Amino acid sequence: VGDSTQALVGPTINVGMALHHTAFPGSISLRPSTLILVVRDYLVSLTKAGFTKFFFINGHGGNIATLKAAFAESYAVLSDLNVPNADRVQCRLANWFACSSVQQLARELYGSQEGSHATPSEVALTQYVYPEAIKQAELSPEVAAGHPIYGAADFRQRYPDGRMGSNPNLATPEHGKQFYEVAVKELSNSYLQFLNAP
């Protein structure tokens, strides 16, 4: 998106809110309160440098509520600090997996086997970016059931392999390229609309 729109891309936040995954060994998570502070500090620093428009591209559903809360917190803090142009700051959250073009392609390729976690679209995109890391595994059942989740132990009990209603064995790097292209196009258009809006 940065390349296609000539946007300045800020440093990524590589660890997010994944407390519900911490029953899987090796998972790293920030608490929602910590992620809110990280985002707030990014925004305060960049606003002091003169930036007013922030377009966050997110790849993890667990971050959505926390990022929206971080934006609200940041607007208030910027105002309280009397940072110049605080009243002009705008934050937008764009989830690549929620792009209408991505969802349409997932329906066409995977139908009811897309699911909501460890999805073939997510796996395909990863395969496209990291083809040398592709691994195949027996999945039983082929498509995992979907249920609500409440915490890390509950998630691990309901989804021992992390899949929620999905069949990631349907993924291919070729599909990943398609997802990448439609997501970049839609996110680029969304970014430019956001940038040019009052």
C-alpha positions, 0 to 999 in steps of 0.5 A, spaced: 500 500 500 505 504 501 508 503 494 502 503 490 500 510 494 507 513 495 505 513 502 510 514 508 510 508 512 511 508 519 514 503 524 510 496 524 507 494 531 509 487 531 506 484 537 498 485 538 493 483 543 493 476 543 491 474 550 486 469 547 492 465 544 497 464 550 495 457 552 499 455 545 506 455 547 510 461 544 505 466 543 506 473 545 501 478 547 500 485 549 495 486 554 489 491 551 492 497 556 499 496 553 497 496 546 493 502 547 499 506 550 503 503 545 499 506 539 497 512 543 505 514 544 506 513 537 500 518 535 503 523 540 510 523 537 508 523 530 502 528 531 508 533 535 512 532 528 506 535 524 502 528 522 495 528 522 492 522 518 494 515 521 491 509 517 492 503 520 492 496 516 491 491 521 492 483 520 489 480 527 482 480 529 484 480 536 487 488 535 480 491 533 477 493 539 483 495 542 485 499 536 479 503 536 479 504 544 487 507 543 484 512 537 479 514 542 484 515 548 489 518 543 484 523 541 483 525 548 490 525 550 492 529 544 487 534 546 489 534 554 496 536 552 494 541 547 498 538 542 498 543 536 493 540 530 490 535 535 483 537 533 485 535 526 488 528 528 484 522 524 485 515 525 482 510 521 483 502 522 483 498 515 483 490 516 486 487 510 481 480 511 475 485 512 476 488 505 470 486 501 474 484 495 478 479 500 471 476 503 468 475 496 475 472 493 475 467 499 467 465 498 469 464 491 475 460 493 473 456 499 465 457 500 463 455 507 471 453 509 474 459 510 472 460 517 474 465 522 481 463 524 487 460 521 483 461 515 485 459 508 486 466 506 490 467 511 495 461 510 495 463 502 497 470 503 503 467 508 504 462 503 505 467 497 510 471 502 514 465 504 513 460 499 520 456 502 516 455 509 510 451 506 508 445 510 502 440 509 499 437 515 493 432 516 487 436 519 482 432 523 476 434 522 478 437 515 474 443 517 474 445 524 467 447 528 466 454 530 464 457 537 465 463 541 471 464 545 472 467 552 479 466 554 486 462 552 484 456 556 477 456 553 480 457 546 485 452 546 480 447 549 475 448 543 480 449 538 486 445 539 490 446 533 487 454 532 483 453 526 476 456 527 471 453 522 476 453 517 480 448 512 487 451 511 489 445 507 485 449 501 490 455 501 495 455 495 501 461 494 497 462 487 491 464 491 495 468 496 497 472 490 490 474 488 489 476 496 495 480 496 493 484 489 485 485 491 487 487 498 493 492 496 488 495 491 482 496 496 486 498 501 490 503 497 483 506 494 481 506 502 487 510 504 487 515 498 479 516 500 481 517 507 487 522 505 483 526 501 477 527 505 476 533 510 
